[in-house]
Every structure is written in structure tokens, then in C-alpha cells.
Amino acid sequence: MRRSLSTAAVALALAVLVGCSGSGSSGTDSSGADSGAGGGASVPEPVVPGNREGAPTVPGDADPDRQVVTTATAFLAVEDPADGAQRVSELVESAGGRVDERSEQAGSGEDGGEGASADLVVRVPADALTDVLADLKDLGDVGSVSVSRSDVTASAVDLDARISALQTSVARLQALMDGAATTEALLDAEKALSDRQEQLESLLSQRALLADQVELSTLSVHLAPYGVAPPGGPDGFLDGLGTGWRALVTALGATLVVLGVLLPWLAVAALLTAGVLVPLRLARRRAVAAPVPPVPPATPPG
């Protein structure tokens, strides 16, 4: 009986000790947590990639509008290259573009078409280039068309960032000049400001040129008379057949023109030849038809 009572007392004492130690450690943890939350410098949580609330804004993180420079070339066969160049210029201007370069080469020969050509370099709004290329077929035979596009988005973003940084630097230097305490400090700030402004103007010029190239596509058009093969030759059998047929028609037309020029001279030459040959033939016929006098008999030797 005494053993059971003593055993129960020991167990009760152990339970009390365990409970006190647990409550003490719990209090220590909670107080530590409170001190960490309420006092002292707290350690910021690391920013996890993809966390939009804490992630910094990165240029290019959101896809900007693409900046694309488009260039195109076209070969156009027309009746008169000079007139065709004028019509192409009117087409481009009606689409909101402009003509940057225009050159015409006069032809040789009787009809003035041999060797004639015209070249234009025009600027067309990027969104109207496809329609302008499609409308060229109304002016003549489109022999070949080539279109190339170059993405310059990265260059545009880089220029914008450098321009923004230089503008900030210029503003700071202007503030330093306003608060310069000595003449030497003022001169140094003025020199640095002049350098920054020169760099800024250069970048602004490059950015304006890039924006113009993106906004207006460059189109080069070469015009030649019908029957002239486009630069580089035909693209296929049908193009070759068409070019050969047009060349044949052009050659026949040129031959007829030459015959028309020579025909009056040939007629005059024929008349002169007839005026000389006819009398000669008549004289020969008269000489043949004339009677031959009889030959007297030979006298025998005496």
C-alpha cells in the first residue's frame, strides 16, 4: 500500500515538472517571436521569380510592339518607262508616301525605246506597301517582286533606354551648375553637360531615323520597255516564255519599223536601176536584131 502511494506521488511530481518545463519553453518561443516581430530589423523575404507583387519592372518583361523595317524591290515592264515612272510616283503619293529618288535613261533607235529605263526609290507607309505592290500590275507587267523585313525592336528599346539615361544625367548636371559653389566646379559641370547634350542629340537623331524607317517602307522600282528581261532573269518557265514572246514581238516591231524607213529608199533605188538597165537591154536587143552585112567573096589570085 505504501509502495503504491509512493509510486503515485513520484508520478505526480514528474507530471508537474514536465508541465512546468513545457510552459516555460513555450513562453520563451513566443517571446522570441514577439521580439523578432516587434523590435529590431526584420529580414526581408527573398523575391521569388514570377512573384508579380515583389518583382521589379524589367524592360521587355511585357512584350513591346514590334519595330520592323521593311524594304522591297520590283521590276515593271511598261510601254514608256518615263511615263510609267510618273504614274508610279502618283500612285505612291496617293498612298501617303513620297519619292526620294528618280532617274530616267533615254532610249536610242528610231522609236527611242531601245535602252530606255527608269529607276525610282520611294517611301511608302508600312501598312500600305502590300496594296501599292498589288496596284503596280495596273501600270504594266510586274516581272519580279522581293520583300524583306528586319526586326529592330531590340535596337529601338536600347536607344530609348540610353536616351532616358542621358536625359536624367543632363538634368542632374543642370542642377549641379545651378548650385556650383566655385568657378572651377561650374566649368567642369558645363563641360560635362556639353558632352552629355552632344551624345543625347546623336541618339535622338538615330532614334528618329529608325522611327522613320519603321513607319515608311523603302520600295525600289526599275522600269523597262516590254521584252526586256528583269534583272537576274526570269523566275521560271512561264516567266521565261512570256519574256521570250514579248522579246519576239518587240523584235518584229523593230524590224517592221526598219523596213518602213528603208522602203522609200528601196523604191528610189529600184527606179534608178530600172532606168539604167532598161536602156541597156534595149540597146542589146537592137544590136542583135540588126542585119549583118554580107561578106564580099574573096578574089582569086591572078
C-alpha positions in Angstrom: 0.0 0.0 0.0 2.8 2.4 1.0 4.7 1.4 -2.2 1.7 2.2 -4.4 1.2 5.6 -2.7 4.9 6.5 -3.1 4.8 5.4 -6.7 1.8 7.6 -7.3 3.4 10.5 -5.6 6.6 10.2 -7.7 4.5 10.0 -10.9 2.5 13.1 -9.9 5.7 15.0 -9.2 7.2 14.1 -12.6 4.0 15.2 -14.3 4.2 18.6 -12.6 7.8 19.1 -13.6 7.1 18.2 -17.2 4.2 20.6 -17.4 6.2 23.5 -15.9 9.1 22.9 -18.3 6.8 22.8 -21.3 5.1 26.0 -20.4 8.4 27.7 -19.9 9.8 26.7 -23.3 6.5 27.8 -24.9 6.8 31.2 -23.3 10.4 31.5 -24.4 9.5 30.8 -28.0 6.5 33.1 -28.1 8.6 35.9 -26.5 11.3 35.4 -29.1 8.8 35.5 -31.8 7.3 38.7 -30.4 10.7 40.3 -30.1 11.6 39.4 -33.7 8.3 40.8 -35.0 8.1 43.9 -32.9 11.7 45.1 -32.3 14.9 45.1 -34.2 15.5 44.9 -38.0 13.4 42.3 -39.7 15.0 40.2 -42.5 13.0 40.8 -45.8 11.7 37.8 -47.6 13.6 36.9 -50.8 11.8 37.9 -54.0 10.8 34.8 -55.9 10.9 35.0 -59.6 7.5 35.2 -61.0 6.1 37.0 -58.0 4.5 39.9 -59.7 3.9 41.8 -56.4 7.5 42.0 -55.4 9.3 41.6 -58.8 10.9 44.7 -60.2 9.8 46.1 -63.6 12.2 44.8 -66.2 12.3 46.5 -69.7 11.0 44.0 -72.2 9.3 41.9 -69.5 6.0 42.8 -71.1 6.4 42.3 -74.9 6.5 45.8 -76.6 5.2 46.5 -80.0 7.4 45.0 -82.7 9.5 47.5 -84.6 10.0 46.2 -88.2 11.9 47.8 -91.1 10.6 46.7 -94.5 12.3 47.0 -97.8 11.1 45.9 -101.2 12.1 45.9 -104.9 10.1 45.5 -108.0 10.6 45.2 -111.8 8.0 46.7 -114.0 7.7 46.3 -117.8 5.8 49.2 -119.4 5.3 50.8 -122.8 7.2 54.0 -121.9 9.5 54.0 -118.8 9.3 57.7 -118.4 5.5 57.8 -118.4 5.5 54.7 -116.2 7.7 56.4 -113.6 5.3 59.3 -113.5 2.4 57.0 -112.9 4.3 55.1 -110.1 5.1 58.5 -108.4 1.4 59.4 -108.5 0.4 56.0 -107.1 2.9 56.4 -104.2 1.8 59.9 -103.4 -1.8 58.9 -103.4 -1.0 56.2 -100.8 0.6 58.8 -98.5 4.2 58.2 -99.5 6.9 60.2 -101.2 9.6 59.9 -103.9 13.1 60.1 -102.6 15.0 59.3 -105.9 14.0 59.3 -109.5 16.2 58.8 -112.6 15.3 58.2 -116.3 17.5 56.9 -119.1 16.5 58.0 -122.6 16.5 55.3 -125.2 18.1 55.1 -128.6 17.0 53.8 -132.0 14.3 55.0 -134.3 11.4 54.7 -131.8 13.5 55.8 -128.9 12.7 52.7 -126.9 15.9 50.7 -127.1 17.8 51.0 -123.8 15.2 53.2 -122.2 14.7 52.7 -118.4 13.7 54.5 -115.2 14.5 53.9 -111.6 12.7 55.1 -108.5 13.3 54.9 -104.8 10.1 55.7 -103.0 8.9 55.6 -99.3 5.5 54.1 -98.7 3.6 53.8 -95.3 4.3 50.3 -94.0 0.7 49.4 -93.8 0.1 50.4 -97.4 3.1 48.6 -99.0 1.1 45.5 -99.9 -1.6 47.5 -101.6 0.9 49.5 -103.6 2.7 46.4 -104.8 -0.7 44.9 -105.9 -1.5 48.1 -107.8 1.7 48.0 -109.8 0.1 45.4 -112.0 -2.3 48.0 -113.3 0.6 50.1 -114.7 2.3 47.2 -116.6 3.7 43.7 -116.3 5.3 43.0 -112.9 8.3 40.8 -113.6 9.6 40.3 -110.1 8.9 41.4 -106.6 11.1 41.0 -103.5 10.2 41.9 -99.9 12.5 41.7 -96.8 11.7 42.6 -93.2 14.1 43.2 -90.3 13.0 43.3 -86.7 14.7 46.3 -84.9 12.8 46.1 -81.7 15.9 45.5 -79.6 17.7 48.4 -81.2 14.7 50.7 -80.5 14.5 49.7 -76.9 18.2 50.1 -76.4 18.1 53.6 -77.9 15.2 54.6 -75.7 17.0 53.4 -72.6 20.2 55.3 -73.4 18.2 58.4 -74.3 16.3 58.3 -71.0 19.6 57.8 -69.0 21.2 60.8 -70.8 18.2 63.0 -70.2 18.4 62.2 -66.5 22.2 62.9 -66.5 21.6 66.3 -68.2 19.0 67.2 -65.7 21.4 66.4 -62.8 24.3 68.4 -64.4 22.0 71.4 -64.8 21.1 71.1 -61.1 24.9 71.0 -60.3 25.5 74.1 -62.3 22.8 76.0 -60.5 24.3 75.1 -57.1 28.0 75.3 -58.1 30.0 77.0 -55.3 33.1 77.8 -57.3 34.0 78.8 -60.8 36.0 75.6 -61.3 33.1 73.4 -60.3 30.8 75.4 -62.7 33.2 75.0 -65.6 33.5 71.3 -65.0 29.8 70.9 -64.9 29.4 72.9 -68.1 31.9 70.7 -69.9 30.2 67.5 -68.8 26.8 68.9 -69.7 28.0 69.8 -73.2 29.3 66.3 -73.7 26.1 64.7 -72.5 23.9 67.0 -74.7 26.0 66.1 -77.8 25.6 62.4 -77.1 21.9 63.0 -76.5 21.4 64.8 -79.8 23.2 62.0 -81.6 21.0 59.3 -80.1 17.8 61.3 -80.7 18.8 61.6 -84.4 19.4 57.8 -84.6 16.1 57.2 -82.9 14.2 59.5 -85.3 15.9 57.8 -88.3 14.9 54.4 -87.0 11.3 55.5 -86.4 11.2 56.9 -90.0 12.4 53.6 -91.4 9.8 51.7 -89.4 7.0 54.0 -90.4 7.8 54.3 -94.1 8.9 51.2 -96.0 11.5 51.6 -98.8 10.5 50.5 -102.3 12.9 50.4 -105.3 11.2 50.2 -108.7 13.0 49.5 -112.0 11.0 50.2 -115.2 12.0 49.0 -118.7 10.2 48.6 -122.0 8.3 45.4 -122.8 10.5 42.5 -123.9 13.4 43.3 -121.6 14.2 40.6 -119.1 14.1 41.6 -115.4 17.4 41.8 -113.5 18.5 38.2 -112.7 16.5 36.7 -115.5 13.0 35.1 -115.4 12.0 33.2 -112.3 10.5 30.2 -114.1 9.4 28.6 -117.4 6.2 30.7 -117.7 8.1 33.9 -117.0 10.8 32.9 -119.5 8.1 32.1 -122.1 6.4 35.4 -121.5 9.7 37.3 -121.7 10.6 35.4 -124.9 7.3 36.2 -126.6 7.5 39.9 -125.7 11.0 40.0 -127.0 9.9 38.4 -130.3 7.0 40.9 -130.6 9.4 43.7 -129.9 11.9 42.4 -132.4 9.3 42.0 -135.1 8.0 45.5 -134.4 11.5 46.9 -134.7 12.0 45.0 -138.0 8.8 46.5 -139.4 9.9 50.0 -138.4 13.3 49.5 -140.1 11.5 48.2 -143.3 9.2 51.2 -143.2 12.2 53.5 -143.1 14.1 51.7 -145.9 11.1 51.2 -148.2 11.2 54.6 -149.8 14.9 54.3 -150.4 14.5 50.9 -151.9 11.8 52.2 -154.3 14.0 55.0 -155.5 16.9 52.6 -155.9 14.7 50.3 -157.9 13.6 53.1 -160.2 17.2 54.2 -160.8 18.2 50.6 -161.5 15.4 50.2 -163.9 16.2 53.5 -165.6 19.8 52.2 -166.3 19.1 48.6 -167.1 16.2 49.0 -169.4 18.1 51.2 -172.0 21.0 48.8 -171.9 18.8 45.8 -172.6 17.0 47.6 -175.4 20.4 48.5 -177.0 21.5 44.9 -176.8 18.3 43.7 -178.4 18.6 46.2 -181.2 22.2 45.2 -181.8 21.2 41.6 -182.1 18.2 42.3 -184.4 20.3 44.5 -186.9 21.1 42.7 -190.2 24.7 41.6 -190.7 26.2 43.0 -194.0 27.2 40.3 -196.4 30.9 39.5 -196.7 32.2 40.1 -200.3 33.6 36.9 -202.0 37.3 36.6 -202.0 39.1 37.5 -205.3 41.3 34.6 -206.6 44.9 35.4 -207.1 45.7 36.5 -210.6 
